[in-house]
Amino acid sequence: MVEARPAYHSQDQSQQHAGSSTAQSSPLPKKLRELAYISLVRSRLEYCAAVWDPHKITGQLALESVQSRAARFTKRGYSYQSSVSQMLLDLQWQPLKERRREIRLTLLFRIVHGKIATPVDDILTRADARTCSQHDYKFLHISANTQQYKNSFFVATVLQWNTLPQSAVNADSVSAFKTQLRSMP
């Protein structure tokens, strides 16, 4: 006996349902899933990362969990036994916290070397030459009374900037600076 279909259920809808199950059984290539994450998701997570970087652990973990889910999606590792840490290593994805640090320091590098016209004379003060043991582009520490200001772009980034080696801050280009950053522990 032939099963009767409801009047609202057309032949086209049946084909759509059949097509959706086929799409689930034939996964996209891994490289395409990785590209989708990097271009559609991570780019949005990092859109304002230079000036907005969550300082609370809950915010950092929330962002990292997005990348963890993307690693599972990319590697098709949905088993509870799958190690997300190993997936991230296999994919060679930096933790987002490190990427945000690199983005902030790169922005300050561009500002310091005049590649971005940003008036910072009222904000950044060069340190005395006698205290510039690591490099010539050291800035005075900016004092902050509130946690929010302490974690703002210039205050937080200057602390990290002052610890960089001379070779990094004197890099010839932005790409050379990023290479120096990535080679540091």
C-alpha positions, 0 to 999 in steps of 0.5 A, a space after each residue: 500500500 502506498 503511503 499517502 502524503 499530506 497535501 502540503 508535502 510536495 515532491 520538491 520538499 521530498 527532494 530537499 529533505 533527501 538532499 539535506 541528508 546527503 549533504 550531511 553524509 558528504 562533509 566539506 573538505 577540511 581545508 574549506 571548513 578551515 577557511 570558512 572559520 578563518 574568514 567568517 568567524 575568526 575575522 569577526 572575533 579579531 575585528 577590534 582586537 587591538 583595542 578590545 581585549 577581554 581581561 576577565 578570564 570568563 571573556 577569554 574562555 568564551 572566545 577560546 571556546 569559539 575556536 575550540 568548536 571551530 577546531 572540532 568542526 574543521 577536524 570533524 572530531 565530535 567524539 568526547 574522546 577527541 582532544 581539542 588541544 591536539 586538534 589546535 596543534 594539528 591545525 597550527 592555530 595560535 590561541 586567540 589570546 596570543 593573536 590578540 597580543 600580536 595584533 595589539 603590539 603590531 598596532 603600537 609598532 605601526 604607531 611608533 614607526 609612523 605607519 599610522 598617523 595617530 597623535 599619541 604625544 599626550 598619551 605616550 611619553 618616552 622613557 629616559 635614555 638611562 632606563 632604556 636597557 632593552 630598546 630605545 622605544 621604551 615608554 613610561 608606564 601609564 598609571 591606572 586607578 581602575 581595572 578598566 583603564 588598566 586593561 585599556 589599549 595603551 596601558 596594557 600594550 605599553 607594559 608588553 611593548 617595553 619588554 620586547 627586545 631591540 631587534 623586534 622594535 627596530 624591525 624593518 617592516 611590519 611583517 619582520 616585526 610579526 616574525 620576531 614576535 612569533 619567535 619569542 616565547 
